[in-house]
């Protein structure tokens, strides 16, 4: 058995997958192509090589992470190993905690999405109501 030399650069989509930000590599690729991932402030491609010290901003749904690459890995391993591949910035941690608190407050206040889509009849009533208010 030969021991492989440590990698100096890894593809962005592979790193995102190995660091467990996305469940599959194709999901990571789609996120990068969709503009949800920025490296050092720039929009990039999935094939971009990341190195230790790069700053990566990842947006997943409503949550945004800003992390600094501290390790490189091409293969997905245990979550404990994945956690050592990056360190999240303090600003990112506080922003995420604040967003979580706001979501909890909205849920407690009952400001959640309606349980279902309005039906065709409901939409007609809404349109009629809105038009009356604007006259």
MODELLER restraints for C-alpha pairs under 7 A, 6 or more apart:
rsr = mdl.restraints
at = mdl.atoms
rsr.add(forms.Gaussian(group=physical.xy_distance, feature=features.Distance(at['CA:7:A'], at['CA:72:A']), mean=6.59, stdev=0.5))
rsr.add(forms.Gaussian(group=physical.xy_distance, feature=features.Distance(at['CA:8:A'], at['CA:51:A']), mean=6.26, stdev=0.5))
rsr.add(forms.Gaussian(group=physical.xy_distance, feature=features.Distance(at['CA:9:A'], at['CA:49:A']), mean=5.54, stdev=0.5))
rsr.add(forms.Gaussian(group=physical.xy_distance, feature=features.Distance(at['CA:9:A'], at['CA:50:A']), mean=5.42, stdev=0.5))
rsr.add(forms.Gaussian(group=physical.xy_distance, feature=features.Distance(at['CA:9:A'], at['CA:51:A']), mean=4.93, stdev=0.5))
rsr.add(forms.Gaussian(group=physical.xy_distance, feature=features.Distance(at['CA:10:A'], at['CA:49:A']), mean=5.13, stdev=0.5))
rsr.add(forms.Gaussian(group=physical.xy_distance, feature=features.Distance(at['CA:10:A'], at['CA:50:A']), mean=5.43, stdev=0.5))
rsr.add(forms.Gaussian(group=physical.xy_distance, feature=features.Distance(at['CA:10:A'], at['CA:51:A']), mean=6.90, stdev=0.5))
rsr.add(forms.Gaussian(group=physical.xy_distance, feature=features.Distance(at['CA:10:A'], at['CA:72:A']), mean=6.53, stdev=0.5))
rsr.add(forms.Gaussian(group=physical.xy_distance, feature=features.Distance(at['CA:10:A'], at['CA:74:A']), mean=6.49, stdev=0.5))
rsr.add(forms.Gaussian(group=physical.xy_distance, feature=features.Distance(at['CA:11:A'], at['CA:46:A']), mean=6.79, stdev=0.5))
rsr.add(forms.Gaussian(group=physical.xy_distance, feature=features.Distance(at['CA:11:A'], at['CA:47:A']), mean=5.22, stdev=0.5))
rsr.add(forms.Gaussian(group=physical.xy_distance, feature=features.Distance(at['CA:11:A'], at['CA:48:A']), mean=5.53, stdev=0.5))
rsr.add(forms.Gaussian(group=physical.xy_distance, feature=features.Distance(at['CA:11:A'], at['CA:49:A']), mean=4.53, stdev=0.5))
rsr.add(forms.Gaussian(group=physical.xy_distance, feature=features.Distance(at['CA:11:A'], at['CA:50:A']), mean=6.14, stdev=0.5))
rsr.add(forms.Gaussian(group=physical.xy_distance, feature=features.Distance(at['CA:12:A'], at['CA:46:A']), mean=5.39, stdev=0.5))
rsr.add(forms.Gaussian(group=physical.xy_distance, feature=features.Distance(at['CA:12:A'], at['CA:47:A']), mean=6.06, stdev=0.5))
rsr.add(forms.Gaussian(group=physical.xy_distance, feature=features.Distance(at['CA:12:A'], at['CA:48:A']), mean=5.56, stdev=0.5))
rsr.add(forms.Gaussian(group=physical.xy_distance, feature=features.Distance(at['CA:12:A'], at['CA:49:A']), mean=5.83, stdev=0.5))
rsr.add(forms.Gaussian(group=physical.xy_distance, feature=features.Distance(at['CA:12:A'], at['CA:50:A']), mean=5.79, stdev=0.5))
rsr.add(forms.Gaussian(group=physical.xy_distance, feature=features.Distance(at['CA:13:A'], at['CA:25:A']), mean=6.10, stdev=0.5))
rsr.add(forms.Gaussian(group=physical.xy_distance, feature=features.Distance(at['CA:13:A'], at['CA:28:A']), mean=5.38, stdev=0.5))
rsr.add(forms.Gaussian(group=physical.xy_distance, feature=features.Distance(at['CA:13:A'], at['CA:29:A']), mean=5.53, stdev=0.5))
rsr.add(forms.Gaussian(group=physical.xy_distance, feature=features.Distance(at['CA:13:A'], at['CA:46:A']), mean=5.05, stdev=0.5))
rsr.add(forms.Gaussian(group=physical.xy_distance, feature=features.Distance(at['CA:13:A'], at['CA:47:A']), mean=6.86, stdev=0.5))
rsr.add(forms.Gaussian(group=physical.xy_distance, feature=features.Distance(at['CA:14:A'], at['CA:25:A']), mean=6.36, stdev=0.5))
rsr.add(forms.Gaussian(group=physical.xy_distance, feature=features.Distance(at['CA:14:A'], at['CA:74:A']), mean=5.55, stdev=0.5))
rsr.add(forms.Gaussian(group=physical.xy_distance, feature=features.Distance(at['CA:15:A'], at['CA:72:A']), mean=6.86, stdev=0.5))
rsr.add(forms.Gaussian(group=physical.xy_distance, feature=features.Distance(at['CA:15:A'], at['CA:73:A']), mean=6.15, stdev=0.5))
rsr.add(forms.Gaussian(group=physical.xy_distance, feature=features.Distance(at['CA:15:A'], at['CA:74:A']), mean=6.01, stdev=0.5))
rsr.add(forms.Gaussian(group=physical.xy_distance, feature=features.Distance(at['CA:16:A'], at['CA:22:A']), mean=6.41, stdev=0.5))
rsr.add(forms.Gaussian(group=physical.xy_distance, feature=features.Distance(at['CA:16:A'], at['CA:28:A']), mean=6.31, stdev=0.5))
rsr.add(forms.Gaussian(group=physical.xy_distance, feature=features.Distance(at['CA:17:A'], at['CA:23:A']), mean=6.49, stdev=0.5))
rsr.add(forms.Gaussian(group=physical.xy_distance, feature=features.Distance(at['CA:17:A'], at['CA:24:A']), mean=6.10, stdev=0.5))
rsr.add(forms.Gaussian(group=physical.xy_distance, feature=features.Distance(at['CA:17:A'], at['CA:25:A']), mean=5.47, stdev=0.5))
rsr.add(forms.Gaussian(group=physical.xy_distance, feature=features.Distance(at['CA:17:A'], at['CA:28:A']), mean=6.39, stdev=0.5))
rsr.add(forms.Gaussian(group=physical.xy_distance, feature=features.Distance(at['CA:17:A'], at['CA:76:A']), mean=6.65, stdev=0.5))
rsr.add(forms.Gaussian(group=physical.xy_distance, feature=features.Distance(at['CA:18:A'], at['CA:73:A']), mean=6.29, stdev=0.5))
rsr.add(forms.Gaussian(group=physical.xy_distance, feature=features.Distance(at['CA:18:A'], at['CA:74:A']), mean=6.24, stdev=0.5))
rsr.add(forms.Gaussian(group=physical.xy_distance, feature=features.Distance(at['CA:18:A'], at['CA:75:A']), mean=5.58, stdev=0.5))
rsr.add(forms.Gaussian(group=physical.xy_distance, feature=features.Distance(at['CA:18:A'], at['CA:76:A']), mean=4.07, stdev=0.5))
rsr.add(forms.Gaussian(group=physical.xy_distance, feature=features.Distance(at['CA:18:A'], at['CA:77:A']), mean=6.69, stdev=0.5))
rsr.add(forms.Gaussian(group=physical.xy_distance, feature=features.Distance(at['CA:18:A'], at['CA:82:A']), mean=6.37, stdev=0.5))
rsr.add(forms.Gaussian(group=physical.xy_distance, feature=features.Distance(at['CA:19:A'], at['CA:82:A']), mean=4.49, stdev=0.5))
rsr.add(forms.Gaussian(group=physical.xy_distance, feature=features.Distance(at['CA:19:A'], at['CA:83:A']), mean=6.74, stdev=0.5))
rsr.add(forms.Gaussian(group=physical.xy_distance, feature=features.Distance(at['CA:19:A'], at['CA:85:A']), mean=6.25, stdev=0.5))
rsr.add(forms.Gaussian(group=physical.xy_distance, feature=features.Distance(at['CA:20:A'], at['CA:82:A']), mean=6.41, stdev=0.5))
rsr.add(forms.Gaussian(group=physical.xy_distance, feature=features.Distance(at['CA:22:A'], at['CA:28:A']), mean=5.61, stdev=0.5))
rsr.add(forms.Gaussian(group=physical.xy_distance, feature=features.Distance(at['CA:29:A'], at['CA:46:A']), mean=5.52, stdev=0.5))
rsr.add(forms.Gaussian(group=physical.xy_distance, feature=features.Distance(at['CA:31:A'], at['CA:37:A']), mean=6.47, stdev=0.5))
rsr.add(forms.Gaussian(group=physical.xy_distance, feature=features.Distance(at['CA:32:A'], at['CA:44:A']), mean=6.86, stdev=0.5))
rsr.add(forms.Gaussian(group=physical.xy_distance, feature=features.Distance(at['CA:32:A'], at['CA:45:A']), mean=6.23, stdev=0.5))
rsr.add(forms.Gaussian(group=physical.xy_distance, feature=features.Distance(at['CA:32:A'], at['CA:46:A']), mean=5.85, stdev=0.5))
rsr.add(forms.Gaussian(group=physical.xy_distance, feature=features.Distance(at['CA:33:A'], at['CA:45:A']), mean=6.34, stdev=0.5))
rsr.add(forms.Gaussian(group=physical.xy_distance, feature=features.Distance(at['CA:33:A'], at['CA:46:A']), mean=6.98, stdev=0.5))
rsr.add(forms.Gaussian(group=physical.xy_distance, feature=features.Distance(at['CA:35:A'], at['CA:43:A']), mean=6.24, stdev=0.5))
rsr.add(forms.Gaussian(group=physical.xy_distance, feature=features.Distance(at['CA:36:A'], at['CA:58:A']), mean=5.90, stdev=0.5))
rsr.add(forms.Gaussian(group=physical.xy_distance, feature=features.Distance(at['CA:36:A'], at['CA:59:A']), mean=5.11, stdev=0.5))
rsr.add(forms.Gaussian(group=physical.xy_distance, feature=features.Distance(at['CA:37:A'], at['CA:43:A']), mean=6.75, stdev=0.5))
rsr.add(forms.Gaussian(group=physical.xy_distance, feature=features.Distance(at['CA:37:A'], at['CA:56:A']), mean=6.94, stdev=0.5))
rsr.add(forms.Gaussian(group=physical.xy_distance, feature=features.Distance(at['CA:37:A'], at['CA:57:A']), mean=5.60, stdev=0.5))
rsr.add(forms.Gaussian(group=physical.xy_distance, feature=features.Distance(at['CA:37:A'], at['CA:58:A']), mean=4.63, stdev=0.5))
rsr.add(forms.Gaussian(group=physical.xy_distance, feature=features.Distance(at['CA:37:A'], at['CA:59:A']), mean=6.44, stdev=0.5))
rsr.add(forms.Gaussian(group=physical.xy_distance, feature=features.Distance(at['CA:38:A'], at['CA:44:A']), mean=6.24, stdev=0.5))
rsr.add(forms.Gaussian(group=physical.xy_distance, feature=features.Distance(at['CA:38:A'], at['CA:56:A']), mean=5.66, stdev=0.5))
rsr.add(forms.Gaussian(group=physical.xy_distance, feature=features.Distance(at['CA:38:A'], at['CA:57:A']), mean=5.10, stdev=0.5))
rsr.add(forms.Gaussian(group=physical.xy_distance, feature=features.Distance(at['CA:38:A'], at['CA:58:A']), mean=6.71, stdev=0.5))
rsr.add(forms.Gaussian(group=physical.xy_distance, feature=features.Distance(at['CA:39:A'], at['CA:54:A']), mean=6.80, stdev=0.5))
rsr.add(forms.Gaussian(group=physical.xy_distance, feature=features.Distance(at['CA:39:A'], at['CA:55:A']), mean=5.76, stdev=0.5))
rsr.add(forms.Gaussian(group=physical.xy_distance, feature=features.Distance(at['CA:39:A'], at['CA:56:A']), mean=4.54, stdev=0.5))
rsr.add(forms.Gaussian(group=physical.xy_distance, feature=features.Distance(at['CA:39:A'], at['CA:57:A']), mean=6.47, stdev=0.5))
rsr.add(forms.Gaussian(group=physical.xy_distance, feature=features.Distance(at['CA:40:A'], at['CA:54:A']), mean=6.21, stdev=0.5))
rsr.add(forms.Gaussian(group=physical.xy_distance, feature=features.Distance(at['CA:40:A'], at['CA:55:A']), mean=4.98, stdev=0.5))
rsr.add(forms.Gaussian(group=physical.xy_distance, feature=features.Distance(at['CA:40:A'], at['CA:56:A']), mean=6.16, stdev=0.5))
rsr.add(forms.Gaussian(group=physical.xy_distance, feature=features.Distance(at['CA:52:A'], at['CA:69:A']), mean=5.02, stdev=0.5))
rsr.add(forms.Gaussian(group=physical.xy_distance, feature=features.Distance(at['CA:52:A'], at['CA:70:A']), mean=5.22, stdev=0.5))
rsr.add(forms.Gaussian(group=physical.xy_distance, feature=features.Distance(at['CA:52:A'], at['CA:71:A']), mean=6.08, stdev=0.5))
rsr.add(forms.Gaussian(group=physical.xy_distance, feature=features.Distance(at['CA:53:A'], at['CA:68:A']), mean=5.82, stdev=0.5))
rsr.add(forms.Gaussian(group=physical.xy_distance, feature=features.Distance(at['CA:53:A'], at['CA:69:A']), mean=5.19, stdev=0.5))
rsr.add(forms.Gaussian(group=physical.xy_distance, feature=features.Distance(at['CA:53:A'], at['CA:70:A']), mean=6.24, stdev=0.5))
rsr.add(forms.Gaussian(group=physical.xy_distance, feature=features.Distance(at['CA:54:A'], at['CA:68:A']), mean=5.70, stdev=0.5))
rsr.add(forms.Gaussian(group=physical.xy_distance, feature=features.Distance(at['CA:54:A'], at['CA:69:A']), mean=5.47, stdev=0.5))
rsr.add(forms.Gaussian(group=physical.xy_distance, feature=features.Distance(at['CA:55:A'], at['CA:66:A']), mean=6.97, stdev=0.5))
rsr.add(forms.Gaussian(group=physical.xy_distance, feature=features.Distance(at['CA:55:A'], at['CA:67:A']), mean=5.75, stdev=0.5))
rsr.add(forms.Gaussian(group=physical.xy_distance, feature=features.Distance(at['CA:55:A'], at['CA:68:A']), mean=4.57, stdev=0.5))
rsr.add(forms.Gaussian(group=physical.xy_distance, feature=features.Distance(at['CA:55:A'], at['CA:69:A']), mean=6.48, stdev=0.5))
rsr.add(forms.Gaussian(group=physical.xy_distance, feature=features.Distance(at['CA:56:A'], at['CA:66:A']), mean=5.75, stdev=0.5))
rsr.add(forms.Gaussian(group=physical.xy_distance, feature=features.Distance(at['CA:56:A'], at['CA:67:A']), mean=5.35, stdev=0.5))
rsr.add(forms.Gaussian(group=physical.xy_distance, feature=features.Distance(at['CA:56:A'], at['CA:68:A']), mean=6.29, stdev=0.5))
rsr.add(forms.Gaussian(group=physical.xy_distance, feature=features.Distance(at['CA:57:A'], at['CA:65:A']), mean=5.67, stdev=0.5))
rsr.add(forms.Gaussian(group=physical.xy_distance, feature=features.Distance(at['CA:57:A'], at['CA:66:A']), mean=4.42, stdev=0.5))
rsr.add(forms.Gaussian(group=physical.xy_distance, feature=features.Distance(at['CA:57:A'], at['CA:67:A']), mean=6.45, stdev=0.5))
rsr.add(forms.Gaussian(group=physical.xy_distance, feature=features.Distance(at['CA:58:A'], at['CA:64:A']), mean=5.63, stdev=0.5))
rsr.add(forms.Gaussian(group=physical.xy_distance, feature=features.Distance(at['CA:58:A'], at['CA:65:A']), mean=5.11, stdev=0.5))
rsr.add(forms.Gaussian(group=physical.xy_distance, feature=features.Distance(at['CA:58:A'], at['CA:66:A']), mean=6.40, stdev=0.5))
rsr.add(forms.Gaussian(group=physical.xy_distance, feature=features.Distance(at['CA:59:A'], at['CA:65:A']), mean=6.35, stdev=0.5))
rsr.add(forms.Gaussian(group=physical.xy_distance, feature=features.Distance(at['CA:63:A'], at['CA:96:A']), mean=6.67, stdev=0.5))
rsr.add(forms.Gaussian(group=physical.xy_distance, feature=features.Distance(at['CA:65:A'], at['CA:92:A']), mean=5.79, stdev=0.5))
rsr.add(forms.Gaussian(group=physical.xy_distance, feature=features.Distance(at['CA:66:A'], at['CA:88:A']), mean=5.92, stdev=0.5))
rsr.add(forms.Gaussian(group=physical.xy_distance, feature=features.Distance(at['CA:66:A'], at['CA:89:A']), mean=6.03, stdev=0.5))
rsr.add(forms.Gaussian(group=physical.xy_distance, feature=features.Distance(at['CA:66:A'], at['CA:92:A']), mean=5.51, stdev=0.5))
rsr.add(forms.Gaussian(group=physical.xy_distance, feature=features.Distance(at['CA:67:A'], at['CA:86:A']), mean=6.12, stdev=0.5))
rsr.add(forms.Gaussian(group=physical.xy_distance, feature=features.Distance(at['CA:67:A'], at['CA:87:A']), mean=5.50, stdev=0.5))
rsr.add(forms.Gaussian(group=physical.xy_distance, feature=features.Distance(at['CA:67:A'], at['CA:88:A']), mean=4.24, stdev=0.5))
rsr.add(forms.Gaussian(group=physical.xy_distance, feature=features.Distance(at['CA:67:A'], at['CA:89:A']), mean=5.79, stdev=0.5))
rsr.add(forms.Gaussian(group=physical.xy_distance, feature=features.Distance(at['CA:68:A'], at['CA:86:A']), mean=5.51, stdev=0.5))
rsr.add(forms.Gaussian(group=physical.xy_distance, feature=features.Distance(at['CA:68:A'], at['CA:87:A']), mean=5.35, stdev=0.5))
rsr.add(forms.Gaussian(group=physical.xy_distance, feature=features.Distance(at['CA:68:A'], at['CA:88:A']), mean=6.28, stdev=0.5))
rsr.add(forms.Gaussian(group=physical.xy_distance, feature=features.Distance(at['CA:69:A'], at['CA:85:A']), mean=6.16, stdev=0.5))
rsr.add(forms.Gaussian(group=physical.xy_distance, feature=features.Distance(at['CA:69:A'], at['CA:86:A']), mean=4.54, stdev=0.5))
rsr.add(forms.Gaussian(group=physical.xy_distance, feature=features.Distance(at['CA:69:A'], at['CA:87:A']), mean=6.70, stdev=0.5))
rsr.add(forms.Gaussian(group=physical.xy_distance, feature=features.Distance(at['CA:70:A'], at['CA:85:A']), mean=5.16, stdev=0.5))
rsr.add(forms.Gaussian(group=physical.xy_distance, feature=features.Distance(at['CA:70:A'], at['CA:86:A']), mean=4.78, stdev=0.5))
rsr.add(forms.Gaussian(group=physical.xy_distance, feature=features.Distance(at['CA:70:A'], at['CA:87:A']), mean=6.65, stdev=0.5))
rsr.add(forms.Gaussian(group=physical.xy_distance, feature=features.Distance(at['CA:71:A'], at['CA:84:A']), mean=6.65, stdev=0.5))
rsr.add(forms.Gaussian(group=physical.xy_distance, feature=features.Distance(at['CA:71:A'], at['CA:85:A']), mean=4.11, stdev=0.5))
rsr.add(forms.Gaussian(group=physical.xy_distance, feature=features.Distance(at['CA:71:A'], at['CA:86:A']), mean=6.37, stdev=0.5))
rsr.add(forms.Gaussian(group=physical.xy_distance, feature=features.Distance(at['CA:72:A'], at['CA:85:A']), mean=6.15, stdev=0.5))
rsr.add(forms.Gaussian(group=physical.xy_distance, feature=features.Distance(at['CA:106:A'], at['CA:112:A']), mean=6.86, stdev=0.5))
